[in-house]
């Protein structure tokens, strides 16, 4: 098989169906296949999706896999990957719409750039406006920048800022958004599956670090374009933007990431740098009578799982916290 596409569903059947509709002219039946992994939605998602597959005649290239548990983003994708054997795997959010020619261009990039283990397209809004989808690694200094949220500090330390500007030509960032990524089979065979200790978030950063350590590069290929609705499949970004409290699994994943790649001192340093940055932004907000740019509980939440950060973040996830399994 040339390409296996994995789409995770958790109570977003209408988004999945729209995503499938955008794929029907982009794949080659007999060479490509799609696996929809339902992460124990416990609603009528499977019935809706299977009904649409039958109605549209997609059964030759789409199958639904029902997971008995909701293990999160990594677990769902690992289940889908294990179910199909292909030369490459495309992990695709349910809240994406594939632009015409995008998959063909990603496959061309795969052939033209054998050094690239993971390849991501340009992510954009429906109107074509590009989104930031390329990043530097999260680091303690990056935590200080984010918490300070102050222009002069961001400018001074810009080489540590996590988010990179939109690029119109191919670049090799530290990591890219896993809303849509092409991964070579050889990468999975050598590096292994995604870390299921993350319920959601930081799993993409983690995997890109592991892939780069194994000798491959991460490639952003903007000539392939995919619409990412953002917020349709996850409420975390909208919660952050509106200063609401993000779910605990975000902070649990953050703790796991820092402990795993920076050690116990690195996790402490990340939190202390965050607190230092928050002190800067708090003074600025009080002096200017401005509203806080983060939730009131953030200073406490960053310590989530600090005693045992390598504990699986999915162990403490409550159903009430989960809306979808995507970013």
N, C-alpha and C positions, 0 to 999 in steps of 0.2 A: 504494500500500500504506500502511495506517495505521501499522503497527508492525513492525519487524524486531528479533528477539531474537537476540543473539549469545552463544553459550556456548563457552568454550574447554575442550578436553579434552587432558589429557596423563596418560594411564594412570589415569584415574578413570572408567571406563565405568559402573560401578554408580551412582556419584553422578550422572552425567549422566542416566541412565535415570530415577532418582528425581526429578530436577529436571523432566524432561519430563513425568512423570506428574502433577506438581503444576500444570503449565501447561495440560493438555488441556482443562480446563473454564474456563480464563481467557482464552483467545484466540478470535478470530472467524476461522474458516476462510474464506479468500478475501480477508480484509483484513489478516491478520497472518501472519507466517512466522518460523520459527526456523532459524538456521544453526548447526550444530555444527562448529566448526573443530578438527580433530585436528592438534595441533602435533607431527607426526612421532613418535607414541608408540612405534612399532616394537614393538607387541605386538598382542593381538587386540582392542583397543579398538573399532576401526571395525566389526569383525564383530559384536561384542556389541551395539553401539549400533544398527547397521542391522538386526540381527535383532529387536531389541525394537521398532524403528519398524515393521517389517513385521508383527510379531505383534500389535501394539496398534492398527494401522490409522492410524498418525500420518503416513504418507507425503505426505498432502495439505498438511501445514504444516511438516514438518521435512525438512531436507536436511543431508547430511554433506559437509563440504569437507575434503579431505586436503591439508594443507600439506606440501610436500616437506622443509621444514626447521623446526626449533623456534627461532623468533625471539623467543619470549617473549610476555608478556601483551599488550603494545601491538601487536606485529606480528600476532598471532593475531586480535585484535579488528579491526584495520585490514583484514585479509583478509576477514573476515566482513562488515564494513560495505560494502566494495567490491562484494561479491557480490549485495547486495540494495539496492533503492531504496525508501525509506520516508519518511514524514513525521517519524518519530522512531525512535531506536534504543535498545534496552534491553540494556546489557551486564550479563550475569548469570553469576556464578560457578557452577561445577558443584556446589559444596557448598552450594547454597541450595535452599530449598523455599518456593515462593510461596504465601502465605496466600490464602484465597479473597477475591476482590475487590481484591487489591493492585494489579494492573495497571490495572484500571478507575479506581482512585483516583489512580494516577500520571498517567493520561491526563487526568483531570479537573483535576489540579493544573497540568498543562501548559497547558490552556486558560484556567484561572483566573489564572495567573501568567505572562503573556507575557514578563515581564522575566527570568524564570528560564531560563537556558540548559541547566543540568544540574539534575536533580531526583533525590533519593535517598529511599528509604523508611526506616522504622525497621527496623533489623536486630536480631534477637532470637534467643535460644536456643530449643530445642524447647519448653521449659516456659513460654515467653512472657517470660522475663526479658530486658530490653533490653540491648543492647550499645552501647558508645560508638562512634559512627561519624561524628562531626562534629569538625572540628579547626581549629586555627589553623595558619598556615604554620610550617614548620620554620624555625628561626632559630638563630644562634649562642647567644643567651641560652637558648633552649630546649634546646640541647645541654648547657649548663651545668646546667640543672635536672635533665635526665634522668640525667646522669652522677653528680651529687651525690646524688640519691635521698634527700634529707633533708627531712623535713616542714617545718621552719621556712623553709628556702630556697624550697621549692615554694610555700608560703603567701605569702612576701614577693614572689615574682616570678610569681604565679599568672596575671597577664594575658599572660604569655609562654608559659605551659604549652601544649603542642601539643594535647593531648586536652581536649575540652570535655565538660561534664556532659551526661548524657542529657536530652533536651528532649522534653516531652510536647506541645508546640505547634510549628508551623512556625518555623524560624529560618533565617538566612542566614549560614552559617559561611564560613570561607575555602575549605575543601575538605571533601569527604566521601569515604567509602570507596567504591571502585569494585567492591565485591562485588556491588552492584546499583545501577545508575544509568540514568536516562532522559536521553538527549541529543537535542536538537532537530537536525533535518537542517540548518537554517540555521546552527547553530553549527559543524558540521563543514565546511560549505561556506565559511564565513568564516574560521574558525580553522585548519582543516586537520586532518589525522589526528593520532593520538597519536604521540609521539616514540618511535621504535623504537630509539633509542640506549639506552633503559632496557630491560634484560632483564625485570626485575620489581622492583616497589617504587619509590616516588617518582614513578612515571608518572602516578598519579592526581593527586597534588599539582601536578605540572607542568601537566597539562592544565587543571585548575581555575584555576590562575594565568593561563594564556593566555586562558581563556574570560572571566575577570573583567576582564582588560586590554582585551578586545574590547567590553566594555560590558554583558555579561550578569551576572546574579547566580546564585549557587549556592543551591539551596533544599533544606532537609531537611524532608520531609513525612511526619511520623510516623503519620498516619492510614492510610497504606499500610504493611503489615507483611510482612516477608520473613524467614524463618528462615535464619540463616547458621551452619553447623556449625563453621566455623573450625578449621583444622588438618586437615580432611578434604581440602582442596585445596592446602594449603601447610604445610610443616614449620617455616617461619622463625619464626613467633610462638611455637610451642612450644619451639623451640631457645632463643629469648631468655628465655622464662619459666623454663626449667630450667638456664640459665647455660651452655648448650652453644654452641659456636662457630657463628654463622650463616654461610651461604654467602657467598663473596666477592662475588657479584653484588649483594647488598644494599648493601655498602659502595661498590661501583663506582657504583651508582645514586645513592647519597648524595653522592658526590663530584661526579657530573655535575650533580645538582640545585643544589648550592651554587655551583659554578662558573658555571652557566648564569644563575642569578638574583641572585647576590651578587658575582660576579666572583672573580678569583683571591684577592684579599685576604679576601673573605668565606669562602672555603673554609678558608684558613689560620686565620681567626678562629674558625670553627666548631670546628676541631680543637683549637685552643688553649683555647677555652672548655670543650670536653669534657674535656681533660686537667686543667684547673683544678677542674672538678666532680668528676672521678674522684679527685683528691687529697683532696677533702673526704670522699667516701664511704669512701676507703681508710683514712683516719685513724679514722673512726667504726667501721669494721669491725674494725680492729686493737685499738682501745680496748675494744670490746665483745665481742671474740672471736667475731665474726659471719662467716658465710659471704659471699663476694662475690656481689653481685647481677648481675654480668655475667661474660662469658667472660674467661678469662685473657689471650686474644690480642687483646682489643678495642682496647687502646691502640695496637697495631700496625696492626690492620685498618682503623682510621679513615683511614689514609693510603693506602688502596688507590686506585690510579690518580691520585694527586695530581699527578704530573708531566703527565699527559695526561688530565684528567678528562672531556673531551668525546669521548673515544674511546668507541665503542659498548661498553656493558658486556656485550653478548652475545658479543663476540669472544673473551673469555677464560673463558666458562662451560664447565665440564666436565660431561659427562653424569652423572658420579657425584654432582654437586652438585644435580641437578635431580630433584625429586619431582613437582611439578606446576607449572603456570603461573598460579596464582591465589593470592590473598592469604588 
